[in-house]
Amino acid sequence: MEKAKALTYEIPIGEARITTVSKPPWVTTPHRGSLERMILMIGEGKGMFSESSFIPRSLGCIGNNKLILYRDPVPLKTFKRVIDEFRSIARGGEVYITNYDDIEDAIELAEYAASRGAETYVTVAVEDWDRIPKERKFKVIGEVLFSELDEVGDSNVDTLLILATYPQYKELLKKKLEFRGEVWVDILYPGSLKLMEFNPLELRKVINPTSVVYNNCMAGLIAITPEGFVVPCPLLRKFIVGDITRENLRTILRKQRLKKFWKLTKDAISPCKTCSLRYICHDCRALEYQASGDILGIEFCPL
């Protein structure tokens, strides 16, 4: 799928290059109203941020977090069945695997998805990097805190997902990383705009020619929770649109409740609908919902 040109990024930092900051890497991809990617959260998780409090991450959707489970998790064989269904629907689509309890489970599922022809990514905590096979068909997103970067030497990962505050991000721009792959910067947000150390609009600018019709982040996306619930975003776990233990993907994809999230543009959000920046402004509905309790909230908009 052809990608639109990003507005501000591709920033070199030594051998590495920053390709996205504070937004998923697919937000510049034109959407066509069909299934494009699937995020599988396969366990309760052992991330440093917990759903029971506040997950402040701008890229928490593809990171490892600690979740509250509402029923028993589904077995890996169920996720494998869903991968088969996904491949029959979204040829060329992407599969992201996150939130594992045991890295071996994540590796097994990633190997299966890759063997089925899906472009597969697994997000791996830094303490598990040495357990990733060097010969593989899937890609590894290495999750690491900014404060841990100096302790990371040669790594068996394809992309660095760096968790950083905004001041740390500015410091990162001065570093000379020897890592040769892409860097995705996950900006950590405070609980409200009053505590912000930066203007979030500086990080939101994005060009996507289909933003008039589609949400540039959630369009074409489904996430599946450890319990088997289908949600529009990994961090919008209360907005259930389906259940893979009772329905197949084709049935779930026909639901208007899911399509409403795919088409949740700024024209549906007041006062965004009157803002001249609404089609080039990426924001995270999950962050807004956590902060305000409203899926249409604008807690982090300085305007």
C-alpha positions as CSV (number, residue, x, y, z in Angstrom):
1,M,0.0,0.0,0.0
2,E,1.4,3.4,-1.0
3,K,2.1,5.7,1.9
4,A,1.6,9.4,1.9
5,K,4.6,11.5,2.8
6,A,5.0,12.4,6.4
7,L,5.1,16.1,7.2
8,T,7.9,16.5,9.6
9,Y,10.0,13.3,10.2
10,E,12.9,11.2,8.9
11,I,15.3,12.9,11.4
12,P,18.8,11.3,11.4
13,I,20.4,10.6,14.8
14,G,23.7,9.0,14.1
15,E,23.1,5.7,12.2
16,A,19.5,5.6,13.2
17,R,16.6,7.7,11.9
18,I,13.4,8.9,13.6
19,T,10.5,8.0,11.4
20,T,7.6,8.7,13.7
21,V,7.0,10.7,16.9
22,S,4.0,10.5,19.1
23,K,1.9,8.7,16.5
24,P,1.7,5.2,15.0
25,P,3.7,4.6,11.8
26,W,0.6,4.0,9.8
27,V,-1.2,7.4,10.3
28,T,0.1,8.7,6.9
29,T,-1.3,5.6,5.0
30,P,-4.3,6.4,2.9
31,H,-7.3,4.3,4.0
32,R,-9.8,2.5,1.7
33,G,-12.5,1.5,4.1
34,S,-11.3,-2.1,4.5
35,L,-9.4,-4.1,7.1
36,E,-5.6,-3.2,7.0
37,R,-4.0,-4.3,10.3
38,M,-4.7,-6.2,13.4
39,I,-3.1,-5.9,16.9
40,L,-3.2,-8.9,19.1
41,M,-2.8,-8.4,22.8
42,I,-2.0,-11.9,23.9
43,G,-1.7,-11.7,27.7
44,E,-2.2,-9.6,30.9
45,G,1.2,-8.1,30.1
46,K,4.1,-6.9,32.3
47,G,4.5,-3.4,31.0
48,M,5.5,-0.6,33.3
49,F,2.1,1.3,32.8
50,S,-1.1,-0.2,34.1
51,E,-4.7,0.0,32.8
52,S,-5.8,0.4,36.4
53,S,-4.2,3.8,36.6
54,F,-3.2,5.8,33.5
55,I,-1.3,4.6,30.4
56,P,0.3,7.9,29.3
57,R,1.8,6.6,26.1
58,S,1.3,8.2,22.7
59,L,2.2,4.8,21.1
60,G,0.8,2.6,23.8
61,C,-1.3,0.9,21.2
62,I,1.8,-1.1,19.9
63,G,3.5,-1.3,23.3
64,N,3.4,-3.7,26.2
65,N,1.2,-2.6,29.1
66,K,-0.4,-4.2,32.1
67,L,-4.1,-4.9,31.6
68,I,-7.0,-5.9,33.8
69,L,-8.6,-9.1,32.5
70,Y,-12.4,-9.5,32.7
71,R,-12.4,-13.3,31.9
72,D,-9.9,-16.0,31.1
73,P,-7.5,-15.3,28.3
74,V,-8.1,-17.2,25.0
75,P,-5.5,-19.8,24.0
76,L,-2.9,-19.3,21.3
77,K,-4.7,-21.6,18.9
78,T,-7.7,-19.1,18.9
79,F,-5.3,-16.3,17.9
80,K,-3.9,-18.5,15.2
81,R,-7.4,-19.1,13.8
82,V,-8.1,-15.4,13.8
83,I,-4.8,-14.8,11.9
84,D,-6.0,-17.3,9.2
85,E,-9.3,-15.4,9.0
86,F,-7.4,-12.1,8.8
87,R,-5.2,-13.3,6.0
88,S,-8.2,-14.4,4.0
89,I,-9.7,-10.9,4.3
90,A,-6.7,-8.5,4.4
91,R,-4.1,-9.8,1.9
92,G,-1.0,-7.7,2.5
93,G,-2.2,-6.6,5.9
94,E,-0.1,-6.1,9.0
95,V,-0.2,-8.1,12.3
96,Y,1.2,-6.6,15.5
97,I,1.7,-8.8,18.6
98,T,2.0,-7.1,22.0
99,N,1.3,-7.5,25.7
100,Y,2.7,-11.0,26.2
101,D,3.2,-12.7,29.5
102,D,5.8,-15.1,28.1
103,I,8.0,-14.1,25.2
104,E,7.9,-17.6,23.9
105,D,4.2,-17.2,23.2
106,A,4.8,-14.0,21.3
107,I,7.5,-15.6,19.2
108,E,5.3,-18.7,18.4
109,L,2.5,-16.5,17.3
110,A,4.7,-14.1,15.3
111,E,6.3,-17.1,13.5
112,Y,2.8,-18.4,12.7
113,A,1.6,-15.1,11.4
114,A,4.7,-14.6,9.3
115,S,4.4,-18.2,7.9
116,R,0.9,-17.3,6.7
117,G,2.3,-14.3,4.7
118,A,1.4,-11.5,7.0
119,E,3.8,-8.6,7.6
120,T,4.3,-9.3,11.3
121,Y,5.7,-7.2,14.1
122,V,6.2,-8.2,17.7
123,T,6.9,-5.6,20.4
124,V,9.6,-7.0,22.8
125,A,10.6,-5.6,26.2
126,V,14.3,-4.9,26.5
127,E,14.9,-7.7,29.0
128,D,13.7,-10.2,26.4
129,W,15.7,-9.0,23.4
130,D,18.3,-11.7,23.8
131,R,15.6,-14.4,23.6
132,I,14.6,-13.4,20.0
133,P,15.8,-15.8,17.3
134,K,18.3,-14.2,14.9
135,E,16.8,-16.0,11.9
136,R,13.2,-15.0,11.6
137,K,10.6,-13.9,9.1
138,F,8.9,-11.4,11.5
139,K,10.1,-8.0,12.6
140,V,11.0,-7.0,16.1
141,I,10.1,-3.7,17.7
142,G,12.5,-3.2,20.7
143,E,10.7,-1.4,23.5
144,V,13.1,0.7,25.6
145,L,13.0,3.6,28.0
146,F,15.1,6.7,27.0
147,S,17.0,6.3,30.3
148,E,18.0,2.8,29.3
149,L,19.4,3.7,25.8
150,D,23.0,4.0,27.0
151,E,22.8,0.4,28.3
152,V,21.7,-1.0,24.9
153,G,24.5,-2.2,22.8
154,D,24.2,-4.3,19.7
155,S,20.6,-5.5,19.5
156,N,18.7,-8.1,17.6
157,V,15.8,-5.7,16.8
158,D,14.6,-4.0,13.7
159,T,13.0,-0.9,15.2
160,L,13.5,0.9,18.4
161,L,10.4,2.1,20.3
162,I,11.7,4.7,22.7
163,L,9.5,5.8,25.6
164,A,10.5,9.4,26.4
165,T,9.1,12.5,28.0
166,Y,9.2,15.6,25.7
167,P,12.4,17.0,27.2
168,Q,14.0,13.6,26.7
169,Y,12.9,13.6,23.1
170,K,14.6,16.9,22.6
171,E,17.7,15.4,24.2
172,L,17.4,12.4,21.9
173,L,17.7,14.6,18.9
174,K,21.3,15.5,20.0
175,K,22.3,11.9,20.5
176,K,24.4,9.8,18.1
177,L,22.8,6.4,18.1
178,E,24.7,3.6,16.4
179,F,21.5,1.6,15.9
180,R,21.0,1.3,12.1
181,G,17.2,0.8,11.9
182,E,14.1,3.0,12.4
183,V,13.3,4.8,15.6
184,W,9.7,5.4,16.8
185,V,9.4,7.8,19.7
186,D,6.6,7.2,22.2
187,I,6.0,10.5,24.0
188,L,4.8,10.1,27.6
189,Y,1.9,12.5,28.4
190,P,0.9,13.8,31.9
191,G,-2.7,13.4,33.1
192,S,-3.9,16.8,31.8
193,L,-3.0,19.7,29.6
194,K,-2.2,21.8,32.7
195,L,0.8,19.6,33.4
196,M,2.1,19.6,29.8
197,E,5.7,20.7,29.2
198,F,5.2,21.2,25.5
199,N,2.6,22.1,22.9
200,P,1.1,18.9,21.6
201,L,0.2,20.5,18.3
202,E,3.9,20.5,17.4
203,L,3.8,16.7,17.3
204,R,0.4,16.2,15.7
205,K,1.0,17.5,12.2
206,V,0.5,14.8,9.6
207,I,-0.5,14.5,6.0
208,N,-3.0,11.9,5.0
209,P,-5.2,12.6,2.0
210,T,-8.1,10.4,3.4
211,S,-8.4,12.2,6.8
212,V,-11.5,14.0,5.5
213,V,-13.3,10.6,5.5
214,Y,-11.4,8.3,7.8
215,N,-9.8,8.5,11.2
216,N,-6.1,8.4,10.3
217,C,-5.2,6.1,13.2
218,M,-8.1,3.7,13.8
219,A,-9.3,3.3,10.2
220,G,-8.7,-0.2,8.9
221,L,-7.6,-1.4,12.4
222,I,-9.0,-4.0,14.8
223,A,-7.4,-5.0,18.1
224,I,-8.1,-8.2,20.0
225,T,-7.8,-8.3,23.7
226,P,-6.4,-11.3,25.7
227,E,-10.0,-12.3,26.5
228,G,-11.0,-12.4,22.9
229,F,-12.9,-9.1,22.7
230,V,-12.5,-7.1,19.5
231,V,-12.0,-3.3,20.0
232,P,-11.2,-0.4,17.7
233,C,-8.0,0.4,19.6
234,P,-5.9,-1.6,22.1
235,L,-6.4,1.1,24.7
236,L,-10.2,1.6,24.1
237,R,-11.0,-1.8,25.7
238,K,-14.4,-0.7,27.0
239,F,-15.6,-0.2,23.4
240,I,-16.3,-3.8,22.4
241,V,-17.4,-4.4,18.8
242,G,-17.1,-8.1,18.7
243,D,-16.0,-11.4,20.4
244,I,-13.8,-13.9,18.5
245,T,-15.0,-16.7,20.8
246,R,-18.5,-16.3,19.4
247,E,-18.2,-14.7,16.0
248,N,-15.9,-14.8,13.0
249,L,-14.0,-11.7,11.7
250,R,-16.2,-11.3,8.6
251,T,-19.3,-10.9,10.8
252,I,-17.5,-8.4,13.1
253,L,-16.3,-6.3,10.2
254,R,-19.8,-5.8,9.0
255,K,-20.8,-4.1,12.2
256,Q,-21.6,-0.4,12.0
257,R,-20.3,0.1,15.5
258,L,-16.8,-0.7,14.2
259,K,-17.2,1.4,11.1
260,K,-18.1,4.4,13.2
261,F,-14.7,4.3,14.8
262,W,-13.0,4.0,11.4
263,K,-14.9,7.1,10.3
264,L,-14.4,9.1,13.5
265,T,-13.0,12.3,11.9
266,K,-12.5,15.7,13.5
267,D,-15.8,16.8,11.9
268,A,-17.5,14.6,14.6
269,I,-15.7,16.4,17.5
270,S,-16.8,19.8,18.7
271,P,-15.0,22.3,18.5
272,C,-12.5,20.4,16.2
273,K,-15.1,20.6,13.4
274,T,-14.6,24.3,13.1
275,C,-10.8,24.2,13.4
276,S,-8.7,24.9,10.2
277,L,-6.1,22.3,11.4
278,R,-8.6,19.4,11.8
279,Y,-7.4,17.4,8.7
280,I,-3.7,17.6,9.5
281,C,-4.0,17.1,13.3
282,H,-3.4,13.6,14.6
283,D,-4.6,13.0,18.2
284,C,-5.0,9.8,20.2
285,R,-8.6,9.1,21.1
286,A,-7.4,6.7,23.8
287,L,-5.3,9.3,25.6
288,E,-8.2,11.7,25.4
289,Y,-10.6,9.1,26.7
290,Q,-8.4,8.2,29.6
291,A,-8.0,11.8,30.6
292,S,-11.5,13.0,30.1
293,G,-13.8,9.9,30.2
294,D,-15.2,11.1,26.8
295,I,-14.3,9.4,23.5
296,L,-14.9,12.8,21.9
297,G,-12.8,14.7,24.6
298,I,-10.3,17.4,23.8
299,E,-8.3,17.4,27.1
300,F,-4.9,17.8,25.3
301,C,-5.8,20.5,22.8
302,P,-4.3,23.9,23.7
303,L,-6.7,25.7,21.3
